[in-house]
Structures are given as C-alpha cells and as structure tokens.
Amino acid sequence: MTEENKAVETSTAESTPVSKGEAQVNVNTFYGVKAGMTRIFDEQGNHVPVTVIKLVPNKISQVKTKEKDGYEAYQLAYYEKREKLVTMPKQGQLKKAGIAPVFTRFAEVKIEGVDTAALGASVSVEEFTPATFVDVTGTSKGKGFQGVMKRFNFSGGPGAHGSKFHRTTGSIGQRATPGKVWKNKKLPGHMGQQTVTVQNLVVVETNLEKGYMLIRGSVPGSKNEYVKISKAFKK
C-alpha cells in the first residue's frame, strides 16, 4: 500500500480477529466494522477509492439442524462487550457454546450441510481474497425529515422571484375520484436509517495480520457501524 493508507494501518492496529491455532469455519457471511474510506493506487498507478472494514471476531454460537429446527443455519455472535453489560441469558448461551468472550449481537446465516462440531469456532475470512465479489448490507445514514427534492431527486420549480413554487411537492394528481392519496406516493418524509444492500462490490485487499479488509467503492452506514459482508448472490 501507499502512504495514503497510513490511516488504515493506524485504525486497524488492534489484535487480529482470530488467534492462531483457533478452530475456524468457512462461512459465506461475516460481520465487520466500517472504519471509513481512503484511497490506494494499483500497480498501474490508478486511483482506487476503497472502504476500510475492520475485521472483528465472529463466533458460531449455535448450529441449527433439520432434525431439531427444521432448517440448517449457523448463528453468528459478534460485537464484544464487558461481561457486566451483557444479560444473563446471552451469557448462558455463550457459555453453553464454549465461547469465552461475551458478545451481544447474534445473526443467523443459512448454510447447507452444517457441522455440529463447528459450535464455538471462529468464522474464517480467508476465502474473501482480492477480486472476490461481495454484497454489503448496512443501515444507511439517517437524514431526518426531508423534502421531495432531496428525498426523491425531484427537479423543483423555477428559482426566480415570483414563481411561488421552488422546492414544494406540487400537484399529486387526485380529484373527487378516487378522493384519496394512494399509498407509496412520493411525498416529504423521513429519509435514511434503512437497511440497504449494495451488490457486487469487489474486495481489493484482505490483511489478516493487521485485521482489515479493503472494498472498492462506498458501503452503507456511518463510521464505526457494523456491516454484513456476504459472497455476492448474483455472481
């Protein structure tokens, strides 16, 4: 990497997400932290904007089987906290799985052919090599109550004096029949703070020693928010 990525090395200077010698399982999904954006230069000298994903521990806290649950899946545990900040039921579930750190968030990932021996193992990210296509899911930034120009990219009215129609919604096209406004009409309202998935992004670099991943382009969410990274569904 070039000098542009010194900030990346500083923000990811903590310990690696998986200790050496620890049992690992390959899963097509894991959770990481969006650390921010930077840029790198490839071998041809091209400027590449990337998002830095901090790799954090992901543990398999439960194994769902067809015999017991009717479907197959792994339950992933992430977002480590101090023990006194976690409820007793969650602590009991983690102890049952043989997981020493205390995690507070859980998510299921459907996998065909699960292995019950994977309980308590760490999720490996070694398969997310450079040039791998991924889908990234996160919660978009909240922008509060916004008008139609910002929310839906309406063009608005004339900007000159006297028009009396600059940034308002305008006619919504309803008269005595049907005498109401249909649902899903584009009107002012709350913008952002929604679950958004960006598909077919490309992994530029995965550094397990320093605990970060670089994904080309931007991903949903604010800094220090958790994002879900999965193998691309349409590739």
N, C-alpha and C positions, 0 to 999 in steps of 0.2 A: 504493500500500500504506500501511497504518497504521504507528504506532510499534511494533506488535507484531513487525514484520518487520525491525527494525534488525539483529537477529541474523542474518537471512537475508543481508542485504547484506554484513555483515562476513565471513561464512563463504564467500561467493562473490566475494570481491574480487579473485580472481586473473584472469588473462587469459582472454579468450573462447575457446571450444573451436575455433573456425575463424577463421583470419585472413582479412581482406578481400582479395578478388581470387583466392582459392584455389578450385580446382575442387571442386565439390560435387555429390553424387549423392543423390537421394531414395530412401531405403530405409525399409521399414516397421518397422524394428527398429534400436535403438541401445542402447549400454551407458552407464550413468551411475553416480554415486556417491550413496548415500543419506547426506545430510548431517545428517538429524534431522527433527524435527517442530516446527511452530509453528502459529500461527493467524492468520487475516486476517478482515476484516469486508467483506462485499459492499456493494453500493450501497444495499440495503435495511437495512443495519445488522445482518445476521445473522452470527453467529459461525461461521466455517468452519475446521475443523481440516484442516491440509494437511501433506504430507510434502515436504521440500525435496530435490530431486535436483540435484546438481552436474553440469553438463554438461562432459564431458571429451572430448578428441579421439578420434574413431573413424575409422580409415583402412581403405580396401579394399586388403587385402594380396594377394588372389588372386581370380581370376574363374574359376568352374567353368562349362564349357560342355558341351552334349550331345555334341558331336563328340569331345571329348577325355576327358571324365569321365563321360559318360552322364547327367548331370543339370545343371541350371542353378542357380547359387548364387553369392553373394558371401561371401568370407571377410573378416570384420572384425577388425582389430587394435586393441587398446586397452591401457590400463594402462602408462603410460610409466615407464621406469626409466633409470638411468645405464647407459651402454654396457658398462662392465666387469662389470655384474651380469647381463648377458644372454648366453646361449650363442651360440657362433659360428653354428650352423645357423639360429637365428632372425634373427641379424643379416644373414646372407646372403640369407635370404628377403625381408627388408625392403628391402635394397639392390637386389635384383632388381626389386622393385615400385616403386623410386624413392621410398621413404619415408625421410625424414631422421631423424625421431625414432625412438627404439628402444622398441618395445612388447614385452610379454611374454605377453599373453593373446590367443588367437585363437578365433573362433566363426564358424560358417557360418550364413548366412541364405538360405533358398531363395527365389529370385526368378525369375519367368517373364520372358523377354526380356532377359537380361543384356547389358551392353555391355562389350566387352573394353577400350574406351577409358577405362573408369572405374577402371582399375588405378591405385592410388596416390592416388585422390581422397578427399576427406573426406565423411563421411556428414552430410547436412543434417537438421536437426530443425525446419525452418521449417514443415513440414506438421503438426507437433504443436501446433496452435493451441488456444486455450481452447475448452472444450466438446468436445474430442476424447476419445473413449473409448479406453482403453489397457488392456493386460494387463501386469502387472508380475511378474517372476519373480526370486526371490532365495533364498538359503539361510537358513532360519529359525534363530533363536537356539537354541543348544544349552542344554538344561536338565539334562543328566546323567541318572542313573538315578532314575526317578520311579515312584510307586505308581499304582494304578488310579484313585484319586480325582482326582489332578491330570492324569494322562495321558489318561483317557477320561471324566472327569466322572462317575464313579460316586458314588452318594449316600452310601455307607458305612453303618455300623451305628449303633446308639444311642450317644449320647455320655455316658450316665450311668455311675456306678460299678457295677462288677459285670457289665457286659454281656460283657466279654472279646471284643468284636467292634466295633472302632471304624473303622479305616481299611484293614483287610485285604481280600483279594480275595473270600473266601467260596467257596462251592461252585462247581466248574467243571463239574459235571453228568455225570461219566463214571463208569461202573461196570465190571463184568467184560467187558461188550460196549459199545464196541469195545476197551476196555482201554488206551486211549491218549488223549492230548490232541490234538485236531485243530489243524492249523496256523491261524494268524491269530486264535487265541483272544486276547481282550483280557486281558493279564496285565501285571504290572510290567515295566519295561524302559527302554531308552534313549529319551529324548524330545527332539525338536528336531533341529537340524543336518540338515535335509532340504530338498530343492528344493521350493519352494512357489510356486504361481502364484495371484495374486489378479486376477480378471477384472472387466472393465467399470468400471474407475476413471475418473474424469473429470479432465482437465487443467484447472487453474484459471488458470494463467499461465505463459507461456514468455518469459523475458527473455534474449535472445541477447547483449545488450551486457554484462550482468553475469554471464552464464553459469550460470543456474539455471532450474529448472522446478518449479512447484508442482502437486502432485497431491492431489486431495481424499481424505482418509482416510489409513489406515496401509498400509504395504507391508512385505513380509517382509524380514528381515535386520537386522543391527546397524548402528550408525553407521559410516560410512567403508567400508562394504562395497559391492561392485559389484552392480547390479541390471540386469536385462534389461527394457527397455520396448518393447513392440510395439503396433501398432494392434490394437484389440480384434477377436478372431476371431469372436465371436458378435454383432457389431453391423454 
